[in-house]
Amino acid sequence: MIQPVEVKLIEGFFVFVSLLTGLGCVTGIIVTWIKRKDRKAVASPELANRLSDISDRLARLDSSIDTIAVEVERISEAQRFTARVLAERPSTGRLQEGVRPPGTATPH
């Protein structure tokens, strides 16, 4: 059988745990309220201007990257074309060793 002292101890423990839980919830609510209040205060015109400037810069950067991608694609198409033309070109005979066409100089 549980003694009255033990019952009071268990009740006191549950009251303590309930108070701590309630205090934790109230603290969380207060912290959230303070953070939301600070966010509204931070949205100043200076910050809005800076964010707008950053947005404009990112838009310009995006268009620059797109332009670079188009140019790289053009370069790769030119390389493919050049490689195809060289591959389709009839091979010319190599020069025989020791025989040079007239008018060429030897490297020094």
C-alpha positions as CSV (number, residue, x, y, z in Angstrom):
1,M,0.0,0.0,0.0
2,I,1.2,3.5,-0.9
3,Q,1.9,5.8,2.1
4,P,0.5,9.4,2.1
5,V,4.1,10.7,2.1
6,E,4.9,8.8,-1.1
7,V,1.6,10.0,-2.7
8,K,2.6,13.6,-1.9
9,L,6.1,13.0,-3.3
10,I,4.7,11.6,-6.5
11,E,2.1,14.4,-6.8
12,G,4.9,17.0,-6.2
13,F,7.0,15.4,-8.9
14,F,4.2,15.5,-11.5
15,V,3.4,19.1,-10.6
16,F,7.1,19.9,-11.1
17,V,7.2,18.2,-14.4
18,S,4.0,19.9,-15.5
19,L,5.3,23.3,-14.6
20,L,8.6,22.7,-16.4
21,T,6.7,21.6,-19.5
22,G,4.4,24.6,-19.4
23,L,7.3,26.9,-18.8
24,G,9.1,25.4,-21.8
25,C,6.0,25.9,-24.0
26,V,5.6,29.5,-22.9
27,T,9.3,30.2,-23.5
28,G,9.0,28.8,-27.0
29,I,6.0,31.0,-27.7
30,I,7.8,34.1,-26.4
31,V,10.9,33.4,-28.4
32,T,8.9,32.8,-31.6
33,W,7.0,36.0,-31.0
34,I,10.2,38.0,-30.5
35,K,11.8,36.5,-33.7
36,R,8.7,37.4,-35.8
37,K,8.7,40.9,-34.4
38,D,12.4,41.3,-35.2
39,R,11.8,40.1,-38.8
40,K,9.3,42.8,-39.4
41,A,11.6,45.5,-38.0
42,V,14.5,44.3,-40.1
43,A,12.6,44.8,-43.4
44,S,13.9,48.3,-43.7
45,P,14.1,50.2,-47.0
46,E,17.9,49.9,-47.1
47,L,17.6,46.1,-46.8
48,A,14.9,46.1,-49.5
49,N,17.2,48.1,-51.8
50,R,20.1,45.8,-51.2
51,L,18.0,42.7,-51.9
52,S,16.8,44.4,-55.1
53,D,20.4,45.1,-56.1
54,I,21.4,41.5,-55.4
55,S,18.4,40.3,-57.5
56,D,19.4,42.5,-60.4
57,R,23.0,41.2,-60.2
58,L,21.9,37.6,-60.2
59,A,19.7,38.3,-63.2
60,R,22.7,39.8,-65.1
61,L,24.9,36.8,-64.0
62,D,22.2,34.4,-65.3
63,S,22.0,36.1,-68.7
64,S,25.9,36.1,-68.9
65,I,26.1,32.4,-68.2
66,D,23.4,31.8,-70.9
67,T,25.5,33.8,-73.4
68,I,28.6,31.9,-72.5
69,A,26.8,28.6,-73.0
70,V,25.7,29.6,-76.4
71,E,29.2,30.7,-77.4
72,V,30.7,27.4,-76.1
73,E,28.1,25.5,-78.2
74,R,29.1,27.5,-81.3
75,I,32.8,26.7,-80.7
76,S,32.1,23.0,-80.3
77,E,30.0,23.0,-83.5
78,A,32.9,24.7,-85.3
79,Q,35.3,22.0,-84.0
80,R,33.0,19.2,-85.2
81,F,32.7,20.8,-88.6
82,T,36.5,21.2,-88.9
83,A,37.1,17.7,-87.8
84,R,34.6,16.4,-90.4
85,V,36.1,18.5,-93.2
86,L,39.6,17.2,-92.3
87,A,38.3,13.6,-92.1
88,E,36.6,13.8,-95.5
89,R,39.6,15.5,-97.2
90,P,41.5,13.2,-99.5
91,S,44.9,12.4,-98.0
92,T,47.8,13.9,-99.8
93,G,51.0,11.9,-100.2
94,R,53.7,12.5,-97.7
95,L,57.0,13.9,-98.7
96,Q,59.7,11.3,-99.2
97,E,62.4,11.6,-96.7
98,G,65.4,13.5,-98.0
99,V,63.5,15.1,-100.8
100,R,62.4,18.6,-100.3
101,P,60.3,20.8,-102.6
102,P,62.4,23.5,-104.2
103,G,62.5,26.8,-102.2
104,T,62.2,25.3,-98.7
105,A,64.8,26.0,-96.1
106,T,66.1,23.7,-93.4
107,P,65.5,24.8,-89.9
108,H,68.5,25.9,-87.9
